[in-house]
Amino acid sequence: MESARKFRASPAQLERIRGSIDARNAEGGVYGVWPAHWHAVKVFESLQTQWRTEVVAKRVLVLGLDLGALPFALAERRNQPHRQPLERLMPQLRTLELGAMEHLNRS
C-alpha cells in the first residue's frame, strides 16, 4: 500500500489494491506479481545475498543492496521473458529494496 501511495494511486485504485490484498490474505497470504514487475522480482531474487550491512549498537542494520552485483544478475536473466530496460527496472528494484529493508530492519 505504501508503494501505491508513493506513486500517487487514486483513492479508487487504493481501494482495489486493498481489496485484492484482503482477498489474498483470506486465501492464505499468497501474492501474485504483475507481469510488468516479474523481471524486477527475479533480478531482486538474484541479488538476495548482496545486502550491505553495518553493526550499530549490537544490531545488524541493513543499508541496501550492493548493486555492484547487478550486471551479473542481469546477465543471468538475459534470455528470460519480461525483460525491461534499466530505466524501468531500477525504480522497481528500489521499491523492492525499500520494502525489504523496512522488514529486515524492523526487529
Secondary structure, 3 states (H helix, E strand, C coil): CHHHHHCCCCHHHHHHHHHHHHHHHHCCCCCCCCHHHHHHHHHHHHCCCCEEEEEECCEEEEEEECHHHHHHHHHHCCCCCCCCCHHHHHHHHHHHHHHHHHHHCCC
